[in-house]
């Protein structure tokens, strides 16, 4: 028979458990910082974000100014990345495009997370009937092709900045909804949740104290992986004529504008395509690092 703990020993053990729980995110941060590829991805994103914020300070020329005496020039000392078909400075348009593309990536995931969180929590906490209703709604959203939904929404409401990130968010939420629902259903069977319920904790207290904090790890990883998808989706929409309209310089718009002259002036497509590819790779590195850092089996 196990020896009963004295009140002092029980208090000390509880404090140690609380300390270990509170240090989980600290441990994850330390593991993430030791992941070289993840830190490289984070450094790249920080540099791109700094460029986007400081775009008016580091631009060489007005990104909308058309210099007709310098049409389709190759990279030079005056135009670092050359000029496009209308004589606009590609470097200035690239750094201003970072604002648009990164904003679309983050805002899209904010929309997807808001919808996915609402649907996932309702399904996980609402009982069998509400769960069935929410999951059937999610199945319908999954069954509808993403690109077709995007084309339909943007054709009806117009391809403006707000509608683009809202539309991409509306096709991105089902994955988050299913993830959150699965996490909630799993966590509700954990011993500490059952103990809290037995001690009379309200559903709201259990939700905000035990359930939602423990879903943050997988949800954070899913959101980070969703950002490059949103950036690529915006570029794809621009390529088929449903992206931001000229003269707004998103990276997708730069690729689209330069594609007609790709043989004679490949630099018009090269640098903007590299920006998209590097950004997507950096977010993928960060997502992989977060997944490894937050994996409980790695502790």
Secondary structure in CASP SS format (residue, H / E / C, confidence):
PFRMAT SS
TARGET T0000
AUTHOR 0000-0000-0000
METHOD secondary structure of the structure
MODEL  1
X C 1.00
X C 1.00
X C 1.00
X C 1.00
X C 1.00
X C 1.00
X H 1.00
X H 1.00
X H 1.00
X H 1.00
X H 1.00
X H 1.00
X H 1.00
X H 1.00
X H 1.00
X H 1.00
X H 1.00
X H 1.00
X H 1.00
X H 1.00
X H 1.00
X H 1.00
X C 1.00
X H 1.00
X H 1.00
X H 1.00
X H 1.00
X H 1.00
X H 1.00
X H 1.00
X H 1.00
X H 1.00
X H 1.00
X C 1.00
X C 1.00
X H 1.00
X H 1.00
X H 1.00
X H 1.00
X H 1.00
X H 1.00
X H 1.00
X H 1.00
X H 1.00
X H 1.00
X H 1.00
X H 1.00
X H 1.00
X H 1.00
X H 1.00
X H 1.00
X H 1.00
X H 1.00
X C 1.00
X H 1.00
X H 1.00
X H 1.00
X H 1.00
X C 1.00
X C 1.00
X C 1.00
X C 1.00
X C 1.00
X C 1.00
X C 1.00
X C 1.00
X C 1.00
X H 1.00
X H 1.00
X H 1.00
X C 1.00
X C 1.00
X C 1.00
X C 1.00
X C 1.00
X C 1.00
X C 1.00
X C 1.00
X C 1.00
X C 1.00
X C 1.00
X C 1.00
X E 1.00
X C 1.00
X C 1.00
X C 1.00
X C 1.00
X C 1.00
X E 1.00
X H 1.00
X H 1.00
X H 1.00
X H 1.00
X H 1.00
X H 1.00
X H 1.00
X H 1.00
X H 1.00
X H 1.00
X H 1.00
X H 1.00
X H 1.00
X H 1.00
X H 1.00
X H 1.00
X H 1.00
X H 1.00
X H 1.00
X H 1.00
X H 1.00
X H 1.00
X H 1.00
X H 1.00
X H 1.00
X H 1.00
X H 1.00
X H 1.00
X H 1.00
X H 1.00
X H 1.00
X H 1.00
X H 1.00
X H 1.00
X H 1.00
X H 1.00
X C 1.00
X H 1.00
X H 1.00
X H 1.00
X H 1.00
X H 1.00
X H 1.00
X H 1.00
X H 1.00
X H 1.00
X H 1.00
X H 1.00
X H 1.00
X H 1.00
X H 1.00
X H 1.00
X H 1.00
X H 1.00
X C 1.00
X C 1.00
X H 1.00
X H 1.00
X H 1.00
X H 1.00
X H 1.00
X H 1.00
X H 1.00
X H 1.00
X H 1.00
X H 1.00
X H 1.00
X H 1.00
X C 1.00
X C 1.00
X C 1.00
X H 1.00
X H 1.00
X H 1.00
X H 1.00
X H 1.00
X H 1.00
X H 1.00
X H 1.00
X H 1.00
X H 1.00
X C 1.00
X C 1.00
X H 1.00
X H 1.00
X H 1.00
X H 1.00
X H 1.00
X H 1.00
X H 1.00
X H 1.00
X H 1.00
X H 1.00
X H 1.00
X H 1.00
X H 1.00
X H 1.00
X H 1.00
X C 1.00
X C 1.00
X C 1.00
X H 1.00
X H 1.00
X H 1.00
X H 1.00
X H 1.00
X H 1.00
X H 1.00
X H 1.00
X C 1.00
X C 1.00
X C 1.00
X C 1.00
X H 1.00
X H 1.00
X H 1.00
X H 1.00
X H 1.00
X H 1.00
X H 1.00
X H 1.00
X H 1.00
X H 1.00
X H 1.00
X H 1.00
X H 1.00
X H 1.00
X H 1.00
X H 1.00
X H 1.00
X H 1.00
X H 1.00
X H 1.00
X H 1.00
X H 1.00
X H 1.00
X H 1.00
X H 1.00
X H 1.00
X H 1.00
X H 1.00
X H 1.00
X H 1.00
X H 1.00
X H 1.00
X H 1.00
X H 1.00
X H 1.00
X H 1.00
X H 1.00
X C 1.00
X C 1.00
X C 1.00
X C 1.00
X C 1.00
X C 1.00
X C 1.00
X C 1.00
X C 1.00
X C 1.00
X C 1.00
X H 1.00
X H 1.00
X H 1.00
X H 1.00
X H 1.00
X H 1.00
X H 1.00
X H 1.00
X H 1.00
X C 1.00
X C 1.00
X C 1.00
X C 1.00
X C 1.00
X C 1.00
X C 1.00
X H 1.00
X H 1.00
X H 1.00
X H 1.00
X H 1.00
X H 1.00
X H 1.00
X H 1.00
X H 1.00
X H 1.00
X H 1.00
X H 1.00
X H 1.00
X H 1.00
X H 1.00
X H 1.00
X H 1.00
X H 1.00
X H 1.00
X H 1.00
X H 1.00
X H 1.00
X H 1.00
X H 1.00
X H 1.00
X H 1.00
X H 1.00
X H 1.00
X C 1.00
X H 1.00
X H 1.00
X H 1.00
X C 1.00
END
